[in-house]
Amino acid sequence: MDESVFLQQMDELFDLEPGTLDLSCVIEETPGWSSLTFLGLIALVDEAYQTAIKPRQLMQHATFGELYSYLETRYSSSVVT
C-alpha cells in the first residue's frame, strides 16, 4: 500500500485538488463530506483494498491516517506474495 496513492484517492473522492489532504486530516471535517462521500469511501475501500468495511467500523477512524493504518494492516494480510 502506498500512502501517496491513498491520499490521491481521497482527494479524488472528495473532489479536492491533488495534495489537499494529509493523514492528519479529520475525515468528517473534510470539505465535501456527505452521505454520498461516506458511501463512496466504503465502496472505494472495498474495491481498491479488497477490504469490506462496515459504516460503524469506518466511523471508528477519525483521521485519514487512522483509516490508512487500518487498511494497511488489513490489505497487507490479504495480499499473497
Secondary structure by P-SEA (a helix, b strand, c coil): ccaaaaaaaaaaaaccccccccccccccccccccaaaaaaaaaaaaaccccccccccccccccaaaaaaaaaaaaaaaccc
